[in-house]
Amino acid sequence: MVAQNNTKTKKKLDGVVVSTKAQKTIVVKVVRRFKDSVYSKFVHSTKNYHAHDESCSAKEGDRVTIIESRPHSKLKRWELLKINQ
């Protein structure tokens, strides 16, 4: 997990864990809701993020918070901050 002192300047995202098949890696689905500029309707957009989970504590279906970090691999640029209940 990340130290709490320098988390003020880093981006945080909330999402749901969709995969834990890789070692020390979780895939988090983040839903973004925004208003369409043409039709003025609210639209949902989803994106998957690969996050580093050192202790392998997150399970599929958990709501988690991830935070920006240094690159761990080609796809992993995020770390697990906490598991939300």
C-alpha positions in Angstrom: 0.0 0.0 0.0 1.0 3.6 -0.5 2.1 5.9 2.3 -0.6 8.4 3.2 1.6 11.6 3.4 2.0 12.3 -0.4 -1.5 11.2 -1.6 -2.8 14.8 -1.8 -1.3 15.5 -5.3 -2.0 12.1 -6.9 -5.2 11.2 -8.7 -7.6 8.8 -7.0 -10.2 6.6 -8.7 -13.0 4.5 -7.2 -14.1 1.3 -9.0 -14.9 -2.4 -8.8 -12.4 -5.2 -9.1 -13.2 -7.4 -12.2 -10.1 -9.6 -12.3 -7.5 -10.9 -9.9 -6.0 -13.6 -12.1 -2.5 -12.1 -12.4 0.0 -12.2 -9.5 0.0 -9.0 -7.5 -2.3 -7.3 -10.1 -5.9 -6.4 -10.1 -8.0 -5.0 -12.9 -10.4 -2.3 -11.8 -13.4 -1.1 -13.8 -14.0 2.6 -13.3 -17.3 4.2 -14.4 -17.3 7.8 -15.4 -20.6 9.8 -15.7 -20.8 12.9 -17.8 -23.3 15.0 -19.7 -23.3 14.7 -23.5 -22.6 18.0 -25.2 -25.0 17.5 -28.1 -28.0 15.6 -26.6 -27.7 16.9 -23.0 -28.1 13.5 -21.6 -26.0 11.8 -19.0 -23.8 9.1 -20.4 -21.8 6.3 -18.6 -18.3 5.5 -19.8 -16.2 2.7 -18.4 -12.4 2.0 -18.5 -10.3 -0.7 -17.0 -7.2 0.1 -15.0 -4.4 -2.4 -14.0 -3.3 -1.7 -10.4 -0.6 -3.2 -8.2 -1.8 -5.1 -5.2 1.2 -6.1 -3.2 -0.6 -8.2 -0.5 -3.2 -9.8 -2.9 -5.9 -8.7 -0.5 -8.6 -7.6 -3.1 -11.1 -10.1 -4.4 -13.4 -9.9 -7.4 -16.4 -7.7 -6.8 -14.8 -5.5 -4.1 -15.1 -1.8 -4.3 -11.6 -0.3 -4.2 -9.8 3.0 -4.4 -6.7 3.2 -6.5 -4.0 5.9 -6.7 -1.5 7.0 -9.3 2.0 5.5 -8.8 5.3 4.9 -10.6 5.2 2.5 -13.6 5.3 -1.1 -12.3 5.1 -2.7 -15.7 3.9 -2.0 -19.2 0.2 -1.6 -18.1 0.4 -1.0 -14.3 0.5 2.7 -13.4 -1.8 2.5 -10.4 -1.7 1.0 -6.9 -4.4 -0.2 -4.5 -4.9 2.4 -1.8 -7.8 0.8 0.1 -10.7 -1.6 -0.1 -14.0 0.1 0.5 -16.9 -1.6 2.2 
